[in-house]
Amino acid sequence: MAPQAGSQYPIYNTTFTLHRASPLYVGEKTLNDVNLQTHARRFRDILAGDVLRGVRVGLGFENDNLARVGALQKVAFRVFKVKSDWAVENSAGEALDVSESETTHNRGILVEVNYEKANYSALLLRATPEGDADDSVFLPRSEEAGFLRLPLILTRMPLSLRETFIQYICRTFDSRVSPLKLKANELTEAFEQYISNSVDEDATVEERQVGIQKVIKEIQISVGFDIPGGSATLKTIDIHVAREDLPRMLARGKKITKGEYPFMAALKSYIRAYLALDLSHEQVKIVKIACGAFVLGEGRLKLTQPSNGEHEDGRQYQATRHLINDLINIASGRGVLGEKRET
């Protein structure tokens, strides 16, 4: 099934809930578009009130958004291609030949659930190394025969639908799925890396400043407090950084640290001097970072689509791909129960 003409790439401009998943057991089959249609039919049967492995699954949406979206119209499972192949299908108005689905660049699996008044979606993602021309994502590796690694799941669904979808993935593919909430250091590292990947080192200083302001724009950092007892009047504070201040903060940070995180170095220095607040304290946690390119934190992610004038090989596209891959690596590195794996 091809994307509708004029449709945007599904990963952009949507707020997703983050999950991590253990490897999916698929056996000897490859999950191309033909085989994925079977899962679409099964999941539609569940949503329509049929059973899952002999157990009737009720959505229980009396107090849920699903009670107001009308009748179920379509359920689709299909290969989620990288943006270049998605654009080819989109412009042509028809899907690439099924035989090509195992040789083109794939990001993972796209799930779409459409009702009369609302559309919902989910993405099961794997990392795609830059320049990787081999897309054997659905051909399990020899040391993990029968298993497919799609460690990051993004969902845009109301609670009851999301729970039913996660239950389907777990039971059908013998997988374990759990929420993915990033730690403070993972948030700041992702933000610093995004800034670094957005900067063209070959450009002039002025061009780099203009470019970073255009991509990152204003910044809002939400800081939470791990207070003993769990109750306090002050829950969080929001720190706002104007776009015109970003180049100066980066320059300042590079002077006071030789590390890889100049923005946070400058921010910590400023907040300590003017608010007497130590952002490095163990009971002070950065819980969300929002900027013009993305919003990340509190178990959610929203990516802003780069401007129409930017080529897919542009700096923001590359920075976004690296961010997604970083999240996939984090999800994969947590292990089945969420603990950080030893390296």
Rosetta blueprint (number, residue, H / E / L):
1 M L
2 A L
3 P L
4 Q L
5 A L
6 G L
7 S L
8 Q L
9 Y L
10 P L
11 I L
12 Y E
13 N L
14 T L
15 T E
16 F E
17 T E
18 L E
19 H E
20 R E
21 A E
22 S L
23 P L
24 L E
25 Y E
26 V L
27 G L
28 E L
29 K L
30 T L
31 L L
32 N L
33 D H
34 V H
35 N H
36 L H
37 Q H
38 T H
39 H H
40 A H
41 R H
42 R H
43 F H
44 R H
45 D H
46 I H
47 L H
48 A L
49 G L
50 D L
51 V E
52 L E
53 R L
54 G L
55 V E
56 R E
57 V L
58 G L
59 L L
60 G L
61 F L
62 E L
63 N L
64 D L
65 N H
66 L H
67 A H
68 R H
69 V L
70 G L
71 A L
72 L E
73 Q E
74 K E
75 V E
76 A E
77 F E
78 R E
79 V E
80 F E
81 K E
82 V L
83 K H
84 S H
85 D H
86 W H
87 A H
88 V H
89 E H
90 N H
91 S H
92 A H
93 G L
94 E L
95 A L
96 L L
97 D L
98 V H
99 S H
100 E H
101 S H
102 E H
103 T L
104 T L
105 H L
106 N E
107 R E
108 G E
109 I E
110 L E
111 V E
112 E E
113 V E
114 N E
115 Y E
116 E L
117 K L
118 A L
119 N E
120 Y E
121 S E
122 A E
123 L E
124 L E
125 L E
126 R L
127 A L
128 T L
129 P L
130 E L
131 G L
132 D L
133 A L
134 D L
135 D L
136 S L
137 V L
138 F L
139 L L
140 P L
141 R L
142 S H
143 E H
144 E H
145 A L
146 G L
147 F E
148 L E
149 R L
150 L L
151 P L
152 L E
153 I E
154 L E
155 T E
156 R E
157 M L
158 P L
159 L H
160 S H
161 L H
162 R H
163 E H
164 T H
165 F H
166 I H
167 Q H
168 Y H
169 I H
170 C H
171 R H
172 T H
173 F H
174 D L
175 S L
176 R L
177 V E
178 S E
179 P E
180 L L
181 K L
182 L L
183 K L
184 A H
185 N H
186 E H
187 L H
188 T H
189 E H
190 A H
191 F H
192 E H
193 Q H
194 Y H
195 I H
196 S H
197 N H
198 S H
199 V L
200 D L
201 E L
202 D L
203 A L
204 T L
205 V H
206 E H
207 E H
208 R H
209 Q H
210 V H
211 G H
212 I H
213 Q H
214 K H
215 V H
216 I H
217 K L
218 E L
219 I E
220 Q E
221 I E
222 S E
223 V E
224 G E
225 F E
226 D L
227 I L
228 P L
229 G L
230 G L
231 S L
232 A L
233 T L
234 L L
235 K L
236 T E
237 I E
238 D E
239 I E
240 H E
241 V E
242 A L
243 R H
244 E H
245 D H
246 L H
247 P H
248 R H
249 M H
250 L H
251 A H
252 R H
253 G H
254 K H
255 K H
256 I H
257 T L
258 K L
259 G L
260 E L
261 Y L
262 P H
263 F H
264 M H
265 A H
266 A H
267 L H
268 K H
269 S H
270 Y H
271 I H
272 R H
273 A H
274 Y H
275 L H
276 A L
277 L L
278 D L
279 L L
280 S L
281 H L
282 E L
283 Q L
284 V E
285 K E
286 I E
287 V E
288 K E
289 I E
290 A E
291 C L
292 G L
293 A L
294 F E
295 V E
296 L E
297 G E
298 E L
299 G L
300 R E
301 L E
302 K E
303 L E
304 T L
305 Q L
306 P L
307 S L
308 N L
309 G L
310 E L
311 H L
312 E L
313 D L
314 G L
315 R H
316 Q H
317 Y H
318 Q H
319 A H
320 T H
321 R H
322 H H
323 L H
324 I H
325 N H
326 D H
327 L H
328 I H
329 N H
330 I H
331 A H
332 S H
333 G H
334 R L
335 G L
336 V L
337 L L
338 G L
339 E L
340 K L
341 R L
342 E L
343 T L
